[in-house]
């Protein structure tokens, strides 16, 4: 009788945990979708709050690492767009390290996190850090054929990298990057960027 009672309690506990996890995952979906909507409406503060709730629920549900990485990345971006530089950097670095562990050092998601950190640091006048992230990310996206898939979007990345080099008095390297920018623009006169990133500048 005692054994049966313990078994019943164990099953009840497991069912309760399962139900709680299901509720948490539903909340992840609700808050993530709300965050995306606010972001598309140009409301980073509300988007940040929704992504934070999605991230909390994903962790409570023991969500898979890829989900946690994605939510941490989105939360970090919105922290940056609400002028919380240190917190944004911390979350984006966490997302970068997670993504390297999940998809590897040379994946598309890893490159996204590298360039987000590069632009966050550039827009906050941390040019040495920015250049370091660009230098890690540029060979990666070149290996992913960025020059063919989005040459004009690539020039936007290179322009910020060149400006970082200018601010660090690395003129010879900056000049070489300008040559590459000019070549890409000349070779793709009718193309538009596939993605135009938002600025992290707060002043």
HELIX and SHEET records of a PDB file:
HELIX    1   1 UNK A    2  UNK A   40  1                                  39    
HELIX    2   2 UNK A   44  UNK A   60  1                                  17    
HELIX    3   3 UNK A   65  UNK A   81  1                                  17    
HELIX    4   4 UNK A   85  UNK A  103  1                                  19    
HELIX    5   5 UNK A  108  UNK A  123  1                                  16    
HELIX    6   6 UNK A  127  UNK A  143  1                                  17    
HELIX    7   7 UNK A  146  UNK A  149  1                                   4    
HELIX    8   8 UNK A  151  UNK A  167  1                                  17    
HELIX    9   9 UNK A  171  UNK A  187  1                                  17    
END                                                                             
